[in-house]
Amino acid sequence: MTLIFRNILLKGLFVAAISIVLQACATLGERSAASLKARTEAVFAGIQQTKRAHELEEQIIARLDTSPFELGPLGSALLDLEPANLVAHLGLAVFYEAVKEPKGAAHHRMVAEELAAGVEKIGTSFVVASPAQAESFLRARGFQCIGARYLPSTPLAYQILAVDDDGVNHQFDFLLARPENLAPPGLTIDFAKFEDILFLLMPERSRLGDTAARAFIRQVQFEHSDTGFGLPEWFTHLPTGRPNVNIDLLKGYTQQNAAVSATGDARLEALRAAERHYARAARAGSAEGMYLLARLYRSKELGRGNQEKAAQLYRSAASANNLDAMRELARLLEHGDAIFDQDIEGARDLYRSAYSLGGNADLRAYIEFLRRHEGEVAFDGEALSALRTSAKDKHAWSLMTLANLYADGVGVQSNYRRARTLMRDAAREAPEAPDLINEVAWVLATSNKQQLRDDRFALAVMDHMMRGNEDARLNPMYLDTWAAAYAANGDFEEAVRLQNQALEVAGGSHLSEALLAEMETHLAHFHRGEALSKENFDADEDDR
């Protein structure tokens, strides 16, 4: 097992599953671990289920609340396979209630309740064949299930949050006796390996609509977001039906993350392993694999001799509608670099394609590109209309983007008052968003257009955000804006104090020398009792 997987085990992903085992041992009292294992094996041996029965169970559970009239044939088919199946009897009870047959409904509900009462328990965990049986067990006992998740353990555990008739929440733990039936056809899982559960089973279950698998993935993402292991956004969006490709992508990503904290030969070995996994995925036609391999070839360790490969992989991934590749290639073409010559028209096409496939963030990126290159490329009225709609729906960044267009007169008639109003609205919609508040406050506190400025509002929103956000107070750029807002309101003593703090924080950051010099210049203005404005900036440039 790799170091990353050992860290996952140590850092608590198994805490809930381990607690189940500890509770079981405590409940059993004098029974030894060996007798607990023997009892578990005996109980599991008595629970048999075919793959077909498992499939029918899942179809019944999916229709209990939405399609009761479809439960009759499904329940009957399941009873033909397993006459004492709890899910089948619960489904038929719901079916007969829907068709107004109270006798049939009462009979099947009674059987379901009797079967639920007979479910065996090991410690605090009930033993069932499948998640569908776990939910049916609780429904038969009068509970309403409101959420579930898998717990990686041996045997595989399942946890359900349910509410009773009085509205009180309860948590129930289950052990799944037949987890092999969870795997889609053609996928073999070793349930003793956490890697198989994480990389193979859960993505496939998630794509099949299993919300408990999605909850498991979110849990991993949340619990390890600070360890370098946080799973990528695309983890839950990988295409179905190609487990070998997906496992290569995810293992490659894991190796690449391992390289972040490694040095020397260990780092290079991890990057080479990631390269092999990504290359296999790319050869199999995976656009995600092409994109990840292209990025890897831009690293200093693997970049030598692979620049042309990187360029081709970026283009191939973008042509296959990979959004990440489109976004990154658009930026590369816009500015040019060692691989790509600057190509503004090509960048525009990619920004627009990303906007047509993506969401609000891609729309804003496209609009900002058009704003940056006013006069070089024609403005896009369709995109402007989409931005107006998004701003009307009170999306904060859309409001800010539209405000910038009015401030600059790009795509619209210049209107400073309208721009100022939109900036205020954006800040009110997202008062805790540091990047947004920083941009709003900077424009309102430093613009040389009096109709656009609002010094008091700029200071108010920066005060609110900075005083309530410790991380923001460690960002030198935010501190620089905060100081500028105080200077705009005439409090130069506080502006000097905050600017000195900004420079102190910046000393331990990776800011460029140009930005550090700019911040020093701001401090000089504050010492002279001068607020920042475009006139100051222009004079500073002339002095250099």
C-alpha positions as CSV (number, residue, x, y, z in Angstrom):
1,M,0.0,0.0,0.0
2,T,1.4,3.4,-0.9
3,L,2.2,6.1,1.6
4,I,-0.9,8.1,0.6
5,F,-3.2,5.2,1.3
6,R,-1.5,4.6,4.7
7,N,-2.0,8.3,5.5
8,I,-5.7,8.0,4.6
9,L,-6.0,5.1,7.0
10,L,-4.2,7.0,9.7
11,K,-6.0,10.3,9.2
12,G,-9.5,9.1,10.0
13,L,-11.4,8.0,6.9
14,F,-12.0,4.7,8.7
15,V,-12.9,6.3,12.1
16,A,-16.6,5.6,11.6
17,A,-16.0,2.0,10.3
18,I,-13.6,1.3,13.2
19,S,-16.1,2.6,15.7
20,I,-18.6,0.1,14.4
21,V,-16.2,-2.7,15.1
22,L,-15.3,-1.3,18.5
23,Q,-19.0,-1.1,19.4
24,A,-19.5,-4.6,18.2
25,C,-16.7,-5.9,20.5
26,A,-18.0,-3.9,23.5
27,T,-21.5,-5.3,23.0
28,L,-20.2,-8.8,22.8
29,G,-18.4,-8.4,26.1
30,E,-16.3,-11.5,26.8
31,R,-16.4,-12.9,23.3
32,S,-13.0,-12.8,21.7
33,A,-12.1,-11.3,18.3
34,A,-11.9,-14.8,17.0
35,S,-15.4,-15.7,18.1
36,L,-16.6,-12.4,16.6
37,K,-15.0,-13.2,13.3
38,A,-16.5,-16.7,13.4
39,R,-20.0,-15.4,14.1
40,T,-19.7,-12.8,11.3
41,E,-18.7,-15.5,8.9
42,A,-21.5,-17.7,9.9
43,V,-24.1,-15.0,9.6
44,F,-22.7,-14.0,6.2
45,A,-22.7,-17.6,5.0
46,G,-26.4,-17.7,5.7
47,I,-27.2,-14.7,3.5
48,Q,-27.2,-15.6,-0.2
49,Q,-28.2,-13.4,-3.1
50,T,-27.9,-13.6,-6.9
51,K,-26.8,-10.7,-9.1
52,R,-30.2,-10.6,-10.7
53,A,-32.0,-10.4,-7.3
54,H,-29.7,-7.5,-6.4
55,E,-30.6,-5.7,-9.6
56,L,-34.3,-6.2,-9.0
57,E,-33.9,-4.8,-5.5
58,E,-32.3,-1.7,-6.8
59,Q,-35.1,-1.2,-9.3
60,I,-37.7,-1.5,-6.6
61,I,-36.1,0.9,-4.2
62,A,-35.7,3.5,-7.0
63,R,-39.5,3.3,-7.6
64,L,-40.9,3.1,-4.1
65,D,-41.8,6.8,-3.9
66,T,-42.2,7.7,-7.6
67,S,-43.6,4.7,-9.6
68,P,-45.7,2.5,-7.3
69,F,-47.6,0.9,-10.2
70,E,-44.3,-0.6,-11.6
71,L,-43.6,-2.4,-8.4
72,G,-46.1,-5.3,-9.0
73,P,-44.1,-7.1,-11.7
74,L,-40.8,-6.2,-10.2
75,G,-41.8,-7.5,-6.8
76,S,-43.3,-10.7,-8.2
77,A,-40.1,-11.4,-10.3
78,L,-38.0,-10.9,-7.2
79,L,-40.2,-13.2,-5.1
80,D,-39.8,-15.9,-7.8
81,L,-36.0,-15.8,-7.1
82,E,-36.2,-15.2,-3.3
83,P,-39.5,-15.9,-1.6
84,A,-38.4,-14.4,1.7
85,N,-36.9,-11.2,0.2
86,L,-37.7,-8.1,2.4
87,V,-37.4,-5.6,-0.5
88,A,-39.9,-7.6,-2.7
89,H,-42.5,-7.8,0.1
90,L,-42.1,-4.1,0.9
91,G,-42.4,-3.2,-2.8
92,L,-45.6,-5.3,-3.2
93,A,-47.1,-3.7,-0.2
94,V,-46.6,-0.3,-1.7
95,F,-48.0,-1.6,-5.1
96,Y,-51.2,-3.0,-3.5
97,E,-51.7,0.2,-1.6
98,A,-51.5,2.1,-4.9
99,V,-54.1,-0.2,-6.6
100,K,-56.4,0.0,-3.6
101,E,-56.0,-3.7,-2.6
102,P,-55.8,-3.4,1.2
103,K,-55.7,-7.2,1.9
104,G,-52.7,-7.7,-0.4
105,A,-51.0,-4.6,1.0
106,A,-51.6,-5.7,4.6
107,H,-50.3,-9.2,3.9
108,H,-47.0,-8.1,2.3
109,R,-46.4,-5.4,4.8
110,M,-46.9,-7.9,7.7
111,V,-44.3,-10.2,6.0
112,A,-41.9,-7.3,5.5
113,E,-42.2,-6.4,9.2
114,E,-41.6,-10.0,10.2
115,L,-38.6,-10.3,7.9
116,A,-37.2,-7.0,9.3
117,A,-37.6,-8.2,12.9
118,G,-35.5,-11.3,11.9
119,V,-32.5,-9.4,10.6
120,E,-29.5,-10.4,12.5
121,K,-27.3,-8.0,14.4
122,I,-23.5,-8.1,15.1
123,G,-22.7,-5.6,17.8
124,T,-24.5,-2.4,16.8
125,S,-24.6,-3.3,13.1
126,F,-27.4,-5.1,11.2
127,V,-26.4,-7.6,8.6
128,V,-28.1,-7.4,5.2
129,A,-27.2,-8.5,1.7
130,S,-27.5,-5.0,0.1
131,P,-28.1,-1.3,0.5
132,A,-31.7,-1.9,-0.8
133,Q,-32.3,-4.3,2.0
134,A,-30.9,-1.9,4.6
135,E,-33.4,0.8,3.4
136,S,-36.3,-1.6,3.3
137,F,-35.4,-2.8,6.8
138,L,-35.8,0.8,8.1
139,R,-38.9,1.5,6.0
140,A,-40.6,-1.6,7.3
141,R,-39.9,-0.4,10.9
142,G,-41.6,3.0,10.1
143,F,-38.5,5.1,9.5
144,Q,-38.0,7.5,6.6
145,C,-34.4,7.4,5.1
146,I,-32.9,10.8,4.5
147,G,-29.3,10.0,3.6
148,A,-26.7,7.2,3.3
149,R,-23.0,6.6,2.7
150,Y,-20.6,3.7,2.4
151,L,-17.9,3.2,5.0
152,P,-14.7,1.5,3.8
153,S,-14.2,-1.5,6.1
154,T,-13.9,-5.2,6.0
155,P,-16.7,-6.2,5.6
156,L,-18.0,-3.2,3.7
157,A,-20.2,-1.1,5.9
158,Y,-23.2,1.1,5.1
159,Q,-24.7,3.9,7.2
160,I,-28.1,5.4,6.9
161,L,-29.5,8.5,8.6
162,A,-33.3,8.1,9.1
163,V,-36.1,10.0,10.8
164,D,-38.9,8.6,12.9
165,D,-42.5,9.7,13.0
166,D,-41.7,12.3,15.7
167,G,-39.1,13.9,13.5
168,V,-36.1,12.6,15.5
169,N,-33.0,11.6,13.5
170,H,-31.4,8.2,14.0
171,Q,-28.2,6.7,12.6
172,F,-28.1,3.0,11.7
173,D,-25.1,0.9,10.8
174,F,-25.2,-2.1,8.5
175,L,-22.7,-4.7,7.3
176,L,-23.2,-5.7,3.6
177,A,-22.9,-9.5,3.3
178,R,-22.9,-9.5,-0.5
179,P,-20.9,-6.4,-1.6
180,E,-19.7,-8.2,-4.8
181,N,-23.2,-7.6,-6.2
182,L,-22.5,-3.8,-6.1
183,A,-19.9,-4.0,-8.8
184,P,-21.2,-3.4,-12.4
185,P,-20.7,-6.2,-14.9
186,G,-17.1,-6.8,-15.9
187,L,-15.7,-5.1,-12.9
188,T,-13.8,-7.2,-10.3
189,I,-13.3,-5.6,-6.9
190,D,-11.1,-6.8,-4.1
191,F,-13.0,-5.5,-1.0
192,A,-10.0,-5.9,1.2
193,K,-8.3,-3.1,-0.8
194,F,-9.2,0.4,-0.1
195,E,-7.8,1.4,-3.5
196,D,-10.3,-0.8,-5.3
197,I,-13.2,0.6,-3.3
198,L,-12.1,4.2,-3.9
199,F,-10.9,4.1,-7.5
200,L,-13.0,1.3,-9.0
201,L,-16.3,0.8,-7.1
202,M,-17.3,4.2,-5.9
203,P,-16.9,6.1,-9.2
204,E,-18.9,3.4,-11.0
205,R,-21.6,3.4,-8.3
206,S,-21.7,7.2,-8.4
207,R,-22.3,7.2,-12.2
208,L,-25.1,4.7,-11.7
209,G,-26.9,7.3,-9.5
210,D,-25.9,5.8,-6.1
211,T,-26.1,8.8,-3.8
212,A,-24.3,6.9,-1.0
213,A,-21.3,6.5,-3.3
214,R,-21.3,10.2,-4.0
215,A,-21.5,10.9,-0.3
216,F,-18.5,8.6,0.2
217,I,-16.5,10.5,-2.5
218,R,-17.4,13.9,-1.0
219,Q,-16.3,12.6,2.4
220,V,-12.9,11.6,1.0
221,Q,-12.6,15.0,-0.7
222,F,-13.5,16.9,2.4
223,E,-11.4,14.9,4.9
224,H,-8.3,15.1,2.8
225,S,-8.5,18.5,1.1
226,D,-5.6,19.6,3.3
227,T,-3.4,16.6,2.8
228,G,-2.6,16.9,-0.9
229,F,-4.9,14.0,-1.6
230,G,-8.1,16.0,-2.3
231,L,-9.8,14.3,-5.2
232,P,-10.2,16.4,-8.4
233,E,-13.5,17.8,-9.5
234,W,-13.6,15.5,-12.5
235,F,-13.6,12.4,-10.2
236,T,-17.3,12.2,-10.2
237,H,-17.8,13.0,-13.9
238,L,-15.7,10.3,-15.6
239,P,-17.6,8.5,-18.3
240,T,-19.1,5.1,-17.4
241,G,-18.2,1.8,-18.9
242,R,-14.4,2.1,-19.0
243,P,-13.1,1.2,-15.5
244,N,-9.6,0.5,-16.7
245,V,-9.2,4.0,-18.2
246,N,-10.7,5.6,-15.1
247,I,-8.4,3.6,-12.7
248,D,-5.4,4.9,-14.8
249,L,-6.6,8.4,-14.5
250,L,-7.1,8.2,-10.7
251,K,-3.9,6.4,-10.0
252,G,-2.0,8.8,-12.2
253,Y,-3.5,11.7,-10.2
254,T,-2.6,10.0,-6.9
255,Q,1.1,9.6,-8.1
256,Q,1.2,13.2,-9.2
257,N,0.0,14.3,-5.8
258,A,2.6,12.1,-4.1
259,A,5.2,13.9,-6.1
260,V,4.2,17.3,-4.6
261,S,5.7,16.4,-1.2
262,A,8.6,14.2,-2.5
263,T,12.1,15.2,-3.5
264,G,14.9,13.9,-5.7
265,D,14.6,10.4,-7.1
266,A,11.3,9.8,-5.2
267,R,9.7,12.8,-6.9
268,L,10.9,11.8,-10.4
269,E,9.7,8.2,-9.8
270,A,6.2,9.4,-8.8
271,L,6.0,11.7,-11.9
272,R,7.1,8.9,-14.2
273,A,4.5,6.6,-12.7
274,A,1.8,9.3,-13.3
275,E,3.1,9.7,-16.8
276,R,2.6,5.9,-17.5
277,H,-1.0,5.9,-16.2
278,Y,-2.0,9.1,-18.0
279,A,-0.4,7.9,-21.3
280,R,-2.4,4.6,-21.1
281,A,-5.6,6.6,-20.6
282,A,-4.7,9.0,-23.4
283,R,-3.9,6.1,-25.8
284,A,-7.4,4.6,-25.0
285,G,-8.9,7.9,-26.2
286,S,-9.5,9.6,-22.8
287,A,-9.5,13.4,-23.3
288,E,-8.9,13.8,-19.6
289,G,-5.8,11.6,-19.9
290,M,-4.6,13.8,-22.8
291,Y,-5.1,16.9,-20.8
292,L,-3.4,15.6,-17.6
293,L,-0.5,14.2,-19.6
294,A,-0.1,17.6,-21.4
295,R,0.2,19.4,-18.1
296,L,2.6,16.9,-16.8
297,Y,4.8,17.5,-19.9
298,R,5.0,21.2,-18.9
299,S,6.8,20.3,-15.6
300,K,10.5,21.0,-15.4
301,E,11.2,17.3,-14.7
302,L,9.3,15.9,-17.7
303,G,9.2,18.9,-20.0
304,R,12.5,18.5,-21.7
305,G,11.9,16.9,-25.2
306,N,8.1,16.7,-24.6
307,Q,7.1,20.3,-25.5
308,E,5.7,19.3,-29.0
309,K,3.8,16.3,-27.4
310,A,2.3,18.7,-24.8
311,A,1.1,21.0,-27.5
312,Q,-0.5,18.2,-29.5
313,L,-2.1,16.7,-26.4
314,Y,-3.6,20.1,-25.4
315,R,-5.1,20.5,-28.9
316,S,-6.4,16.9,-29.0
317,A,-8.0,17.2,-25.6
318,A,-9.6,20.5,-26.4
319,S,-10.9,19.1,-29.8
320,A,-12.5,16.3,-27.7
321,N,-14.4,19.0,-25.7
322,N,-12.4,18.7,-22.5
323,L,-13.3,21.9,-20.7
324,D,-10.1,22.0,-18.6
325,A,-8.0,21.7,-21.8
326,M,-10.1,24.4,-23.6
327,R,-9.6,26.8,-20.7
328,E,-5.9,26.3,-20.3
329,L,-5.2,26.3,-24.0
330,A,-7.2,29.5,-24.4
331,R,-5.0,31.2,-21.8
332,L,-1.8,29.9,-23.4
333,L,-2.8,31.1,-26.8
334,E,-3.9,34.5,-25.5
335,H,-0.5,35.3,-23.9
336,G,1.8,33.0,-25.8
337,D,4.6,31.0,-24.1
338,A,7.6,28.7,-24.9
339,I,5.2,26.2,-26.6
340,F,2.5,28.3,-28.2
341,D,2.8,31.5,-30.2
342,Q,0.3,34.1,-29.3
343,D,-3.0,33.6,-31.2
344,I,-5.7,36.0,-30.2
345,E,-8.3,34.6,-32.6
346,G,-7.6,31.1,-31.6
347,A,-7.9,32.0,-28.0
348,R,-11.2,33.7,-28.7
349,D,-12.6,30.5,-30.3
350,L,-11.6,28.4,-27.3
351,Y,-13.0,30.9,-24.8
352,R,-16.2,30.9,-26.7
353,S,-16.3,27.1,-27.0
354,A,-15.7,26.7,-23.2
355,Y,-18.5,29.2,-22.5
356,S,-20.9,27.3,-24.8
357,L,-20.2,24.1,-22.9
358,G,-19.5,25.4,-19.4
359,G,-21.3,27.6,-16.9
360,N,-21.2,31.1,-15.5
361,A,-17.4,31.1,-14.8
362,D,-16.7,30.3,-18.4
363,L,-19.1,33.0,-19.6
364,R,-17.3,35.5,-17.4
365,A,-13.8,34.4,-18.6
366,Y,-15.0,34.9,-22.2
367,I,-16.4,38.4,-21.5
368,E,-13.2,39.4,-19.6
369,F,-11.1,38.2,-22.6
370,L,-13.2,40.4,-24.9
371,R,-12.8,43.3,-22.5
372,R,-9.0,42.8,-22.4
373,H,-8.8,42.7,-26.2
374,E,-11.2,45.5,-27.1
375,G,-10.4,46.6,-30.7
376,E,-8.6,43.4,-31.5
377,V,-11.7,41.1,-31.7
378,A,-15.4,41.9,-32.2
379,F,-17.6,41.9,-29.1
380,D,-20.1,39.1,-28.7
381,G,-23.7,40.4,-28.3
382,E,-25.0,36.9,-27.5
383,A,-22.5,36.5,-24.6
384,L,-23.5,39.9,-23.3
385,S,-27.1,38.9,-23.3
386,A,-26.3,35.8,-21.3
387,L,-24.3,37.9,-18.9
388,R,-27.2,40.3,-18.4
389,T,-29.4,37.3,-17.6
390,S,-27.0,35.9,-15.1
391,A,-26.6,39.3,-13.4
392,K,-30.4,39.6,-13.3
393,D,-30.4,36.3,-11.3
394,K,-28.0,38.0,-8.8
395,H,-24.9,36.0,-9.5
396,A,-22.3,38.2,-7.8
397,W,-19.4,37.7,-10.2
398,S,-21.7,38.3,-13.2
399,L,-22.8,41.6,-11.6
400,M,-19.1,42.6,-11.2
401,T,-18.2,41.6,-14.8
402,L,-21.1,43.6,-16.2
403,A,-20.1,46.5,-14.0
404,N,-16.6,46.4,-15.5
405,L,-18.1,46.6,-19.0
406,Y,-20.1,49.7,-18.0
407,A,-17.0,51.2,-16.3
408,D,-14.8,50.7,-19.4
409,G,-17.5,51.2,-22.1
410,V,-16.8,47.9,-23.7
411,G,-19.7,46.3,-25.5
412,V,-22.1,48.9,-23.8
413,Q,-22.3,52.6,-23.5
414,S,-20.0,53.8,-20.7
415,N,-22.1,54.5,-17.5
416,Y,-20.1,55.0,-14.3
417,R,-23.2,55.3,-12.0
418,R,-24.5,52.1,-13.4
419,A,-21.2,50.4,-12.9
420,R,-21.0,51.6,-9.3
421,T,-24.5,50.4,-8.6
422,L,-23.7,46.9,-10.0
423,M,-20.5,46.7,-8.0
424,R,-22.4,47.5,-4.8
425,D,-25.0,44.9,-5.7
426,A,-22.2,42.3,-6.3
427,A,-20.6,43.0,-2.9
428,R,-24.0,42.7,-1.2
429,E,-24.7,39.4,-2.8
430,A,-21.3,37.9,-1.7
431,P,-20.0,39.9,1.3
432,E,-17.8,37.0,2.4
433,A,-16.1,36.3,-1.0
434,P,-12.6,37.7,-0.6
435,D,-11.6,38.0,-4.3
436,L,-14.8,39.7,-5.2
437,I,-14.8,42.1,-2.3
438,N,-11.2,42.9,-2.9
439,E,-11.9,43.8,-6.6
440,V,-15.0,45.9,-5.7
441,A,-13.2,47.8,-3.0
442,W,-10.1,48.5,-5.1
443,V,-12.1,50.0,-8.0
444,L,-14.4,52.0,-5.8
445,A,-11.5,53.4,-3.7
446,T,-8.9,54.1,-6.4
447,S,-10.8,55.1,-9.5
448,N,-10.0,58.5,-10.9
449,K,-13.7,58.7,-12.1
450,Q,-15.6,60.5,-9.3
451,Q,-18.9,59.1,-10.5
452,L,-17.5,55.6,-10.0
453,R,-15.9,56.0,-6.6
454,D,-17.6,55.2,-3.3
455,D,-14.9,55.4,-0.7
456,R,-17.2,54.7,2.3
457,F,-18.7,51.6,0.7
458,A,-15.2,50.3,-0.2
459,L,-14.0,50.7,3.4
460,A,-17.2,49.2,4.8
461,V,-17.1,46.0,2.7
462,M,-13.3,45.5,3.3
463,D,-13.7,46.0,7.0
464,H,-16.5,43.5,7.2
465,M,-14.6,40.9,5.1
466,M,-11.2,41.3,6.5
467,R,-12.2,41.4,10.2
468,G,-14.2,38.2,9.8
469,N,-11.6,36.2,7.7
470,E,-8.3,35.3,9.2
471,D,-7.0,33.8,6.0
472,A,-7.8,37.1,4.1
473,R,-5.7,39.0,6.7
474,L,-2.7,36.9,5.6
475,N,-3.1,37.9,1.9
476,P,-0.8,40.9,1.1
477,M,-3.0,41.9,-1.9
478,Y,-6.1,42.1,0.3
479,L,-4.2,44.1,2.9
480,D,-3.0,46.5,0.2
481,T,-6.6,47.1,-0.8
482,W,-7.7,47.5,2.8
483,A,-5.0,50.1,3.3
484,A,-6.0,51.9,0.1
485,A,-9.6,52.1,1.4
486,Y,-8.5,53.7,4.6
487,A,-6.4,56.2,2.7
488,A,-9.4,57.0,0.4
489,N,-11.3,57.9,3.6
490,G,-8.5,60.1,5.0
491,D,-7.2,57.7,7.7
492,F,-3.6,57.7,6.6
493,E,-2.3,56.5,10.0
494,E,-4.3,53.2,9.6
495,A,-3.4,53.0,5.9
496,V,0.3,53.1,6.8
497,R,-0.1,50.5,9.5
498,L,-1.9,48.1,7.2
499,Q,0.4,48.7,4.3
500,N,3.4,47.9,6.5
501,Q,1.6,44.7,7.5
502,A,1.0,43.9,3.8
503,L,4.7,44.3,3.0
504,E,5.6,42.2,6.0
505,V,3.3,39.4,4.9
506,A,4.4,39.8,1.3
507,G,8.0,39.2,2.3
508,G,7.2,35.5,3.0
509,S,5.1,35.1,-0.1
510,H,5.9,34.5,-3.8
511,L,4.9,37.9,-5.1
512,S,6.9,39.3,-8.0
513,E,9.4,42.0,-7.5
514,A,7.2,44.3,-9.6
515,L,4.3,43.9,-7.2
516,L,6.4,44.4,-4.1
517,A,7.8,47.6,-5.6
518,E,4.2,48.7,-6.4
519,M,3.2,48.1,-2.7
520,E,6.3,50.1,-1.5
521,T,5.1,53.0,-3.8
522,H,1.6,52.8,-2.2
523,L,3.2,53.1,1.2
524,A,5.1,56.2,0.1
525,H,1.8,57.8,-1.0
526,F,0.2,57.1,2.3
527,H,3.2,58.6,4.2
528,R,2.7,61.8,2.1
529,G,-1.0,61.8,2.9
530,E,-2.1,60.8,-0.6
531,A,-4.9,58.5,-1.5
532,L,-4.4,56.2,-4.5
533,S,-5.8,57.0,-7.9
534,K,-5.0,56.6,-11.5
535,E,-3.3,59.9,-11.5
536,N,-0.9,58.6,-8.9
537,F,-0.3,55.4,-10.9
538,D,0.5,57.4,-14.1
539,A,2.9,59.7,-12.2
540,D,4.6,56.7,-10.6
541,E,5.1,55.2,-14.1
542,D,6.6,58.5,-15.3
543,D,9.1,58.6,-12.4
544,R,10.4,55.1,-13.2
